[in-house]
Structures are given as C-alpha cells and as structure tokens.
Amino acid sequence: MSGKADTGAKRLLAGDPAEWVRWLLRDPTADVEEVLSGEFQFVSRYSDEIFRVRGREGSFILALEVQLRVDPRMPRRMRAYAALAEERYDLPVYPVVLYLLPPPEGTPLPGSYHSEFLGIVAHQDVRVIPVWELEARQVLEEQVTPLIPFLPLMRGSGPMEMQAGLQHLRERGLVEAEVVMALFASFLMDVSEIAKWMRWDMAVVRESPWYRQILEEGLQVGFQQGLQQGLQQGHRESILRLLGLRFDPGSPLLERVARQLAAIEDVDRLRDLLAEAMQTPSLEAFLASLDKEQ
C-alpha cells in the first residue's frame, strides 16, 4: 500500500467487510465467513485484505488491494495473490483493486495481466473500482458505511453530500472515519473550507489510531538510531511521507522541505509540523511556514 491514507482506507473496509462486499457484488445474500488476512501472512504482506465469502456463487476468496494511485504493475501482483490464495484455500479467487485518486488524463486503468511465452499463456482479470467514478449520492442513498469516508473523492460530491456523509458517520460514532474523510477532503479543498462543515479538531485527530500509527512508525525508525536522534528522524520522515501522500510525491519542493526539516532538532516542533502537514493546503504553504523559522 502507498501511505497512510491507504492504511485508513484498509481499516475502514475491514471494519465492516460484509456491508461493502454486498455492495461490491450486488448480492444482498453475500456474507464474510472469515477474515483470512492475519492467517495468510505470506500473501497479506502484499495484499490488503483477504476474505472467505459466501454468495450466490458459493464460497470463494476475495482479495482486496487499496491503492492511492494507479499502479500499472498491479494486475501482475494480483495474479500472484490469486494463485497463492487459490493454492492455499482450494477456492476460486475474486481479485479487486480499489483506486482512490484519478491518474493524469489519458492514463489507462490496467484491469488484466496477460503473458505469452513459448506458447504458454497466462492471464488474470482484476476487478478495478475507481473511486472517483462512484456517484456520491448513490453511495449515500445505499448507506454503504465503509465507503462514506471516500465521498470527497467521488463524482457529484459537494458540501451537501459531505455533510450528509459526516452526519452518517457521527450517528455511528465513527471518529476515525471522520478523520479519514477530512484527509481525503483536504486533497481537494482548503482546510479552512473543510473546517466550516467538518470537525477538524487536532485533539480528535491525535486520538485516532490512524494518526498514532504515523507517529509509531516514526518511533520505530527512530529507536534504531538512538532515542533522541531517532525521534527527530522519525518525525521528519513521517512529515515527508504525509506531504508526498497528500500532494505530488515527485515534487522537487519535497527536497526543499527535507533540507529545512534536517535543520530542526526540536522534537516538539517536529511533532507540531507533523500536525501542520495534515492540514496545510499546499506544499508551498508548508514551505512558507518553514521559511519563517529560518
């Protein structure tokens, strides 16, 4: 998976897998018999979630991969997942890729792997779901809770739809889902605009497992290099990873950010900058904030 937004998406879909599986298959009788991801480690290191599902067609394995951006190598990877899962469970496999952000115009969405070598043919189709092509109002009408946090990325989504989605999440007490929804909204609009209709409270954000996971990852990196130095480096890397996730991961501005972060040794300041990276409307704005400290 690429980044913590992917992680947030994975957690949401895995939180109520039966609901989104029924939506995915358009089969109200479908049910998740077992979540296999933790059991099937040699696949789940790569594939996000693996479920044993029973639907109209009987029992089968559903392998889900969530990707922030389109990956042309994904069908080949899903072919490997499908083969390993089929061998392990002796059941047919239904591979699904959920893409969150649209690629540049004209970029194809790869939906199959095909190879021919010395007369041997290998082929794997993959169900591809581009979130930006989903209709926000339809998702709201069907009340597909695991998909509600992705509303900002969907077609026809505006303040009215997002407010309705937010109300849906709050009625169910899904605070982490609110955080993820705010994150995706920040990809498309200014944080000050989000704050008008969404709870973007950093106290709430810091309490979410999603936010803590970012910090914990930084700490794990840090302890390898010594406690204080590691905390600094861990926060720097988390900031860069988050900015790359929210904006352009190939932007030369990230190199400037990295250079300026390297000069900051105050752990508390770096922690504050991590929170700021979640809210900044652009890389340019984040750099301007750093420039003030020079």
Backbone hydrogen bonds in HBPLUS format (Angstrom, degrees):
<---DONOR---> <-ACCEPTOR-->    atom                        ^
c    i                          cat <-CA-CA->   ^        H-A-AA   ^      H-
h    n   atom  resd res      DA  || num        DHA   H-A  angle D-A-AA Bond
n    s   type  num  typ     dist DA aas  dist angle  dist       angle   num
A0007-THR N   A0003-GLY O   3.29 MM   4  6.67 148.1  2.40 133.6 142.6     1
A0008-GLY N   A0004-LYS O   2.84 MM   4  6.10 156.9  1.89 146.8 151.8     2
A0009-ALA N   A0005-ALA O   2.94 MM   4  6.20 156.4  1.99 146.5 152.9     3
A0010-LYS N   A0006-ASP O   2.86 MM   4  6.12 160.7  1.90 152.5 157.7     4
A0011-ARG N   A0007-THR O   2.99 MM   4  6.24 161.6  2.02 152.1 156.3     5
A0012-LEU N   A0008-GLY O   3.08 MM   4  6.31 154.9  2.14 146.6 153.1     6
A0013-LEU N   A0009-ALA O   3.02 MM   4  6.28 167.5  2.04 159.2 161.3     7
A0014-ALA N   A0010-LYS O   2.92 MM   4  6.03 156.5  1.98 151.4 158.5     8
A0015-GLY N   A0011-ARG O   2.97 MM   4  5.95 123.7  2.30 133.9 147.3     9
A0015-GLY N   A0012-LEU O   3.17 MM   3  5.09 137.4  2.36  93.1 105.1    10
A0021-VAL N   A0017-PRO O   2.89 MM   4  5.95 150.5  1.98 151.7 161.0    11
A0022-ARG N   A0018-ALA O   3.02 MM   4  6.15 157.1  2.08 147.3 151.8    12
A0023-TRP N   A0019-GLU O   3.25 MM   4  6.53 153.7  2.32 139.2 146.4    13
A0024-LEU N   A0020-TRP O   2.78 MM   4  5.93 160.1  1.82 145.8 151.9    14
A0025-LEU N   A0021-VAL O   2.94 MM   4  6.07 164.0  1.96 152.7 155.3    15
A0026-ARG N   A0022-ARG O   2.87 MM   4  5.53 120.9  2.23 133.8 147.5    16
A0027-ASP N   A0022-ARG O   3.17 MM   5  5.08 144.8  2.30 133.6 142.1    17
A0026-ARG N   A0023-TRP O   3.31 MM   3  5.03 140.6  2.48  92.1 103.1    18
A0030-ALA N   A0027-ASP O   3.06 MM   3  5.52 163.2  2.09 116.3 121.6    19
A0031-ASP N   A0054-ARG O   2.90 MM  23  5.46 148.7  2.00 146.1 156.3    20
A0054-ARG N   A0031-ASP O   2.90 MM  23  5.46 163.5  1.92 160.2 165.8    21
A0033-GLU N   A0052-ARG O   2.69 MM  19  5.43 136.3  1.87 148.2 162.4    22
A0034-GLU N   A0052-ARG O   3.30 MM  18  5.13 151.2  2.39 136.2 137.7    23
A0052-ARG N   A0034-GLU O   2.79 MM  18  5.13 167.4  1.81 156.9 160.6    24
A0036-LEU N   A0050-ILE O   2.74 MM  14  5.28 154.5  1.80 152.8 159.0    25
A0039-GLU N   A0036-LEU O   3.03 MM   3  5.24 123.5  2.37 103.7 118.7    26
A0040-PHE N   A0036-LEU O   2.94 MM   4  5.99 151.2  2.02 162.5 171.2    27
A0043-VAL N   A0040-PHE O   3.10 MM   3  5.79 157.4  2.15 118.7 125.7    28
A0044-SER N   A0040-PHE O   2.88 MM   4  5.97 174.7  1.89 157.8 159.5    29
A0045-ARG N   A0041-GLN O   3.12 MM   4  5.92 135.2  2.33 147.0 149.1    30
A0046-TYR N   A0043-VAL O   2.87 MM   3  5.76 163.2  1.90 127.9 132.8    31
A0047-SER N   A0043-VAL O   2.96 MM   4  6.02 167.7  1.98 149.8 150.7    32
A0048-ASP N   A0064-LEU O   3.05 MM  16  5.76 115.3  2.48 141.8 159.0    33
A0049-GLU N   A0064-LEU O   3.18 MM  15  5.19 163.4  2.21 139.1 143.6    34
A0064-LEU N   A0049-GLU O   2.83 MM  15  5.19 175.4  1.83 164.2 165.7    35
A0051-PHE N   A0062-LEU O   2.93 MM  11  5.17 162.8  1.96 146.8 152.2    36
A0062-LEU N   A0051-PHE O   2.83 MM  11  5.17 164.2  1.85 151.8 157.3    37
A0053-VAL N   A0060-PHE O   2.83 MM   7  5.47 165.3  1.85 167.1 170.3    38
A0060-PHE N   A0053-VAL O   2.87 MM   7  5.47 148.4  1.97 154.7 163.7    39
A0055-GLY N   A0058-GLY O   3.10 MM   3  5.24 165.8  2.12 130.3 131.5    40
A0058-GLY N   A0055-GLY O   3.03 MM   3  5.24 164.8  2.05 114.0 117.0    41
A0061-ILE N   A0092-PRO O   2.83 MM  31  6.15 171.2  1.84 162.6 165.5    42
A0094-TYR N   A0061-ILE O   2.69 MM  33  6.08 159.3  1.73 164.8 172.4    43
A0063-ALA N   A0094-TYR O   3.16 MM  31  6.22 152.4  2.24 127.8 135.9    44
A0096-VAL N   A0063-ALA O   2.82 MM  33  6.08 162.0  1.85 173.3 172.0    45
A0065-GLU N   A0096-VAL O   2.90 MM  31  6.29 145.1  2.03 152.2 163.5    46
A0098-LEU N   A0065-GLU O   2.85 MM  33  6.25 162.5  1.88 162.4 168.5    47
A0067-GLN N   A0098-LEU O   2.89 MM  31  6.12 171.6  1.89 161.2 162.3    48
A0100-LEU N   A0067-GLN O   2.98 MM  33  6.37 148.7  2.08 155.2 163.9    49
A0101-LEU N   A0068-LEU O   2.84 MM  33  5.74 156.3  1.90 156.3 160.8    50
A0074-MET N   A0071-ASP O   3.03 MM   3  5.47 167.3  2.05 119.3 123.1    51
A0077-ARG N   A0073-ARG O   3.20 MM   4  6.53 157.2  2.26 152.0 159.0    52
A0078-MET N   A0074-MET O   2.82 MM   4  6.06 161.3  1.86 161.1 166.6    53
A0079-ARG N   A0075-PRO O   2.93 MM   4  6.11 142.4  2.07 140.6 150.3    54
A0080-ALA N   A0076-ARG O   3.23 MM   4  6.58 152.2  2.32 142.1 147.9    55
A0080-ALA N   A0077-ARG O   3.07 MM   3  5.19 116.3  2.50  95.9 110.6    56
A0081-TYR N   A0077-ARG O   2.97 MM   4  6.38 157.3  2.03 149.5 156.1    57
A0082-ALA N   A0078-MET O   2.85 MM   4  5.98 167.0  1.87 149.6 153.0    58
A0083-ALA N   A0079-ARG O   3.03 MM   4  6.22 161.0  2.06 147.7 152.4    59
A0084-LEU N   A0080-ALA O   3.04 MM   4  6.21 167.9  2.06 153.8 156.8    60
A0085-ALA N   A0081-TYR O   2.86 MM   4  6.02 167.3  1.87 157.3 161.3    61
A0086-GLU N   A0082-ALA O   2.88 MM   4  5.93 158.0  1.93 146.7 153.3    62
A0087-GLU N   A0083-ALA O   3.01 MM   4  6.15 157.4  2.07 145.4 151.3    63
A0088-ARG N   A0084-LEU O   2.94 MM   4  6.12 156.0  2.00 146.7 153.7    64
A0089-TYR N   A0085-ALA O   2.95 MM   4  6.02 164.1  1.98 153.9 156.8    65
A0090-ASP N   A0086-GLU O   2.78 MM   4  5.05 134.4  1.99 134.0 142.6    66
A0127-ARG N   A0095-PRO O   3.02 MM  32  6.19 165.6  2.04 157.9 154.4    67
A0097-VAL N   A0127-ARG O   2.82 MM  30  6.23 160.1  1.86 167.7 172.5    68
A0129-ILE N   A0097-VAL O   2.88 MM  32  6.20 162.5  1.91 169.3 172.0    69
A0099-TYR N   A0129-ILE O   3.04 MM  30  6.19 155.9  2.09 142.6 150.3    70
A0131-VAL N   A0099-TYR O   2.93 MM  32  6.06 174.0  1.93 170.5 171.4    71
A0107-THR N   A0104-PRO O   3.03 MM   3  5.78 156.2  2.08 147.6 148.7    72
A0126-VAL N   A0111-GLY O   2.83 MM  15  5.13 152.4  1.91 154.0 145.9    73
A0113-TYR N   A0124-GLN O   2.74 MM  11  5.02 155.7  1.79 144.0 152.6    74
A0124-GLN N   A0113-TYR O   2.85 MM  11  5.02 152.1  1.93 144.3 147.5    75
A0115-SER N   A0122-ALA O   2.82 MM   7  5.09 153.5  1.89 153.8 157.4    76
A0122-ALA N   A0115-SER O   2.78 MM   7  5.09 161.6  1.81 152.7 156.9    77
A0117-PHE N   A0120-ILE O   2.87 MM   3  5.17 157.6  1.92 144.3 151.1    78
A0120-ILE N   A0117-PHE O   2.88 MM   3  5.17 164.2  1.90 115.6 120.2    79
A0133-GLU N   A0130-PRO O   2.97 MM   3  5.64 162.8  2.00 121.0 126.7    80
A0134-LEU N   A0131-VAL O   3.02 MM   3  5.35 161.2  2.05 111.9 118.0    81
A0155-ARG N   A0134-LEU O   2.87 MM  21  5.87 142.7  2.01 165.4 175.3    82
A0139-VAL N   A0135-GLU O   3.13 MM   4  6.44 161.3  2.16 157.1 161.9    83
A0136-ALA N   A0155-ARG O   3.01 MM  19  5.88 179.4  2.01 163.3 163.1    84
A0140-LEU N   A0136-ALA O   3.02 MM   4  6.30 154.5  2.09 149.8 157.2    85
A0141-GLU N   A0137-ARG O   2.83 MM   4  6.06 159.1  1.87 148.4 154.3    86
A0142-GLU N   A0138-GLN O   2.92 MM   4  6.11 156.0  1.98 149.7 155.7    87
A0143-GLN N   A0139-VAL O   2.92 MM   4  5.90 113.9  2.37 130.1 146.5    88
A0144-VAL N   A0139-VAL O   3.37 MM   5  5.87 159.5  2.41 152.7 158.7    89
A0143-GLN N   A0140-LEU O   3.05 MM   3  4.82 141.0  2.20  93.5 105.4    90
A0145-THR N   A0143-GLN O   3.09 MM   2  5.58 119.0  2.48 107.2  90.9    91
A0147-LEU N   A0144-VAL O   2.89 MM   3  5.62 149.6  1.98 125.5 134.6    92
A0148-ILE N   A0145-THR O   3.13 MM   3  5.23 145.8  2.25 105.7 115.5    93
A0150-PHE N   A0147-LEU O   2.98 MM   3  5.56 152.6  2.05 118.9 127.4    94
A0151-LEU N   A0148-ILE O   2.96 MM   3  5.42 165.8  1.98 125.6 126.7    95
A0153-LEU N   A0150-PHE O   2.90 MM   3  5.61 150.6  1.99 124.7 133.1    96
A0154-MET N   A0151-LEU O   2.94 MM   3  5.17 162.5  1.97 116.2 122.0    97
A0162-MET N   A0158-GLY O   2.91 MM   4  6.12 167.9  1.93 164.8 168.9    98
A0163-GLN N   A0159-PRO O   2.85 MM   4  5.91 151.6  1.93 145.0 152.5    99
A0164-ALA N   A0160-MET O   3.06 MM   4  6.28 154.1  2.13 141.8 148.7   100
A0165-GLY N   A0161-GLU O   2.88 MM   4  6.18 154.5  1.94 147.4 155.0   101
A0166-LEU N   A0162-MET O   2.80 MM   4  5.94 154.4  1.86 143.8 151.3   102
A0167-GLN N   A0163-GLN O   2.92 MM   4  6.15 156.6  1.98 146.6 152.3   103
A0168-HIS N   A0164-ALA O   3.03 MM   4  6.26 154.5  2.10 143.5 150.4   104
A0169-LEU N   A0165-GLY O   3.03 MM   4  6.35 155.1  2.09 149.2 154.9   105
A0170-ARG N   A0166-LEU O   2.92 MM   4  6.16 159.8  1.96 152.3 158.1   106
A0171-GLU N   A0167-GLN O   2.96 MM   4  6.09 154.9  2.02 150.5 156.3   107
A0172-ARG N   A0169-LEU O   3.10 MM   3  5.25 136.6  2.30  98.0 110.2   108
A0174-LEU N   A0169-LEU O   3.07 MM   5  5.32 172.9  2.07 148.6 147.2   109
A0173-GLY N   A0170-ARG O   3.06 MM   3  4.84 160.3  2.10  99.5 105.7   110
A0178-GLU N   A0174-LEU O   3.15 MM   4  6.55 143.8  2.28 144.1 154.1   111
A0178-GLU N   A0175-VAL O   3.01 MM   3  5.07 121.5  2.37  96.0 111.0   112
A0179-VAL N   A0175-VAL O   3.10 MM   4  6.53 151.9  2.18 148.7 156.0   113
A0180-VAL N   A0176-GLU O   3.00 MM   4  6.37 160.0  2.04 152.6 157.2   114
A0181-MET N   A0177-ALA O   2.90 MM   4  6.08 156.2  1.95 145.5 152.5   115
A0182-ALA N   A0178-GLU O   2.86 MM   4  6.12 156.1  1.91 150.5 156.9   116
A0183-LEU N   A0179-VAL O   2.93 MM   4  6.21 151.3  2.01 146.1 154.4   117
A0184-PHE N   A0180-VAL O   3.01 MM   4  6.32 163.3  2.03 154.0 156.7   118
A0185-ALA N   A0181-MET O   2.91 MM   4  6.12 153.0  1.98 146.4 154.7   119
A0186-SER N   A0182-ALA O   2.95 MM   4  6.15 142.8  2.09 142.1 151.7   120
A0186-SER N   A0183-LEU O   3.07 MM   3  5.11 122.4  2.42  94.1 108.7   121
A0187-PHE N   A0184-PHE O   3.13 MM   3  5.32 150.0  2.22 101.5 110.5   122
A0188-LEU N   A0185-ALA O   2.99 MM   3  5.53 151.3  2.07 113.1 121.1   123
A0189-MET N   A0185-ALA O   3.05 MM   4  6.20 136.4  2.25 151.0 164.1   124
A0193-GLU N   A0190-ASP O   2.99 MM   3  5.30 127.7  2.27 103.3 116.7   125
A0194-ILE N   A0190-ASP O   3.10 MM   4  6.54 152.2  2.18 147.0 155.3   126
A0195-ALA N   A0191-VAL O   2.90 MM   4  6.16 155.1  1.96 151.6 158.0   127
A0196-LYS N   A0193-GLU O   3.17 MM   3  5.45 147.9  2.28 103.5 112.5   128
A0197-TRP N   A0194-ILE O   3.06 MM   3  5.83 148.2  2.16 119.8 126.8   129
A0198-MET N   A0194-ILE O   2.78 MM   4  5.61 137.8  1.96 157.4 169.6   130
A0204-VAL N   A0201-ASP O   2.86 MM   3  5.27 123.0  2.19 108.5 122.7   131
A0205-VAL N   A0201-ASP O   2.88 MM   4  6.24 159.5  1.93 151.2 158.1   132
A0206-ARG N   A0202-MET O   2.85 MM   4  5.88 163.0  1.88 145.2 148.8   133
A0207-GLU N   A0204-VAL O   3.10 MM   3  5.26 134.8  2.32  99.6 112.1   134
A0208-SER N   A0205-VAL O   3.04 MM   3  5.34 155.7  2.10 108.6 116.3   135
A0212-ARG N   A0208-SER O   3.10 MM   4  6.40 166.4  2.12 155.6 159.7   136
A0213-GLN N   A0209-PRO O   2.90 MM   4  5.97 143.2  2.04 142.7 152.1   137
A0214-ILE N   A0211-TYR O   3.13 MM   3  5.35 125.3  2.44 100.2 113.1   138
A0215-LEU N   A0211-TYR O   3.31 MM   4  6.74 160.8  2.35 150.4 154.2   139
A0216-GLU N   A0212-ARG O   2.79 MM   4  6.01 162.6  1.82 154.8 160.1   140
A0217-GLU N   A0213-GLN O   2.98 MM   4  6.06 154.2  2.05 142.7 149.1   141
A0218-GLY N   A0214-ILE O   3.13 MM   4  6.44 154.5  2.19 144.3 151.2   142
A0219-LEU N   A0215-LEU O   2.86 MM   4  6.20 151.1  1.94 148.3 157.2   143
A0220-GLN N   A0216-GLU O   2.89 MM   4  6.17 154.1  1.96 149.9 156.0   144
A0221-VAL N   A0217-GLU O   3.17 MM   4  6.48 156.2  2.23 146.2 151.6   145
A0222-GLY N   A0218-GLY O   2.88 MM   4  6.09 153.8  1.95 143.2 151.8   146
A0223-PHE N   A0219-LEU O   2.90 MM   4  6.14 159.7  1.94 162.6 162.9   147
A0224-GLN N   A0221-VAL O   3.31 MM   3  5.75 144.8  2.45 106.7 116.0   148
A0225-GLN N   A0222-GLY O   2.88 MM   3  5.52 157.9  1.93 121.6 128.4   149
A0230-GLY N   A0226-GLY O   2.59 MM   4  5.26 144.4  1.71 149.3 161.3   150
A0231-LEU N   A0227-LEU O   2.93 MM   4  6.09 154.6  1.99 148.9 154.2   151
A0232-GLN N   A0228-GLN O   3.16 MM   4  6.46 162.6  2.20 150.8 154.9   152
A0233-GLN N   A0229-GLN O   2.95 MM   4  6.23 170.0  1.96 153.2 155.6   153
A0234-GLY N   A0230-GLY O   2.72 MM   4  5.76 160.0  1.76 151.8 158.4   154
A0235-HIS N   A0231-LEU O   3.03 MM   4  6.14 162.6  2.06 147.0 150.7   155
A0236-ARG N   A0232-GLN O   2.97 MM   4  6.23 161.0  2.00 151.1 157.0   156
A0237-GLU N   A0233-GLN O   2.91 MM   4  6.10 166.7  1.93 153.7 156.6   157
A0238-SER N   A0234-GLY O   3.01 MM   4  6.16 152.5  2.08 143.3 151.3   158
A0239-ILE N   A0235-HIS O   2.92 MM   4  6.11 156.4  1.98 151.2 157.0   159
A0240-LEU N   A0236-ARG O   3.03 MM   4  6.32 166.0  2.05 153.1 156.1   160
A0241-ARG N   A0237-GLU O   2.90 MM   4  6.00 156.3  1.96 144.8 151.9   161
A0242-LEU N   A0238-SER O   2.91 MM   4  6.03 158.4  1.96 145.9 151.6   162
A0243-LEU N   A0239-ILE O   2.93 MM   4  6.14 162.7  1.96 153.4 158.1   163
A0244-GLY N   A0240-LEU O   2.93 MM   4  6.02 157.5  1.99 144.5 151.1   164
A0245-LEU N   A0241-ARG O   2.96 MM   4  6.13 142.1  2.11 138.4 148.9   165
A0246-ARG N   A0242-LEU O   2.94 MM   4  6.20 158.7  1.98 151.0 155.7   166
A0247-PHE N   A0243-LEU O   2.90 MM   4  5.88 155.4  1.96 148.6 155.2   167
A0251-SER N   A0248-ASP O   3.13 MM   3  5.31 168.5  2.14 115.2 116.7   168
A0254-LEU N   A0251-SER O   3.14 MM   3  5.78 153.2  2.21 114.2 120.2   169
A0255-GLU N   A0252-PRO O   3.09 MM   3  5.42 135.7  2.29 104.1 115.1   170
A0257-VAL N   A0253-LEU O   2.95 MM   4  6.31 156.8  2.00 149.9 156.8   171
A0258-ALA N   A0254-LEU O   2.86 MM   4  6.08 158.0  1.90 144.8 150.7   172
A0259-ARG N   A0255-GLU O   3.02 MM   4  6.28 155.8  2.08 144.9 150.8   173
A0260-GLN N   A0256-ARG O   3.06 MM   4  6.33 159.7  2.11 150.4 155.5   174
A0261-LEU N   A0257-VAL O   2.83 MM   4  6.05 158.1  1.88 155.5 162.3   175
A0262-ALA N   A0258-ALA O   3.02 MM   4  6.14 147.4  2.13 143.5 151.6   176
A0263-ALA N   A0260-GLN O   3.15 MM   3  5.43 145.8  2.28 102.7 112.2   177
A0264-ILE N   A0261-LEU O   2.97 MM   3  5.25 159.9  2.01 111.2 117.9   178
A0270-LEU N   A0266-ASP O   3.01 MM   4  6.33 157.1  2.07 151.4 158.1   179
A0271-ARG N   A0267-VAL O   2.89 MM   4  6.14 147.8  1.99 146.2 155.5   180
A0272-ASP N   A0268-ASP O   2.95 MM   4  6.27 151.4  2.04 144.3 151.8   181
A0273-LEU N   A0269-ARG O   2.89 MM   4  6.20 149.1  1.99 145.5 154.7   182
A0274-LEU N   A0270-LEU O   2.99 MM   4  6.26 138.9  2.17 139.3 149.7   183
A0275-ALA N   A0271-ARG O   3.25 MM   4  6.66 153.5  2.32 143.7 149.4   184
A0276-GLU N   A0272-ASP O   2.90 MM   4  6.23 151.4  1.98 143.6 152.7   185
A0277-ALA N   A0273-LEU O   2.80 MM   4  5.99 145.2  1.92 142.1 151.0   186
A0278-MET N   A0275-ALA O   3.13 MM   3  5.31 137.9  2.32  99.2 110.6   187
A0279-GLN N   A0276-GLU O   2.94 MM   3  5.21 142.6  2.08 104.4 115.6   188
A0280-THR N   A0276-GLU O   2.84 MM   4  5.88 145.0  1.96 162.6 172.4   189
A0286-PHE N   A0282-SER O   3.15 MM   4  6.46 153.9  2.22 142.9 149.8   190
A0287-LEU N   A0283-LEU O   2.89 MM   4  6.16 159.7  1.93 153.8 159.1   191
A0288-ALA N   A0284-GLU O   2.92 MM   4  6.16 153.4  1.99 145.9 153.5   192
A0289-SER N   A0285-ALA O   3.08 MM   4  6.34 148.7  2.18 141.8 149.4   193
A0290-LEU N   A0286-PHE O   3.07 MM   4  6.43 151.8  2.15 144.7 152.4   194
A0291-ASP N   A0287-LEU O   2.78 MM   4  6.05 153.6  1.85 152.4 160.4   195
A0292-LYS N   A0288-ALA O   3.31 MM   4  6.54 140.0  2.48 139.6 147.4   196
A0293-GLU N   A0290-LEU O   2.95 MM   3  5.49 151.1  2.04 113.6 122.2   197
A0294-GLN N   A0291-ASP O   3.11 MM   3  5.35 156.8  2.16 107.0 114.2   198
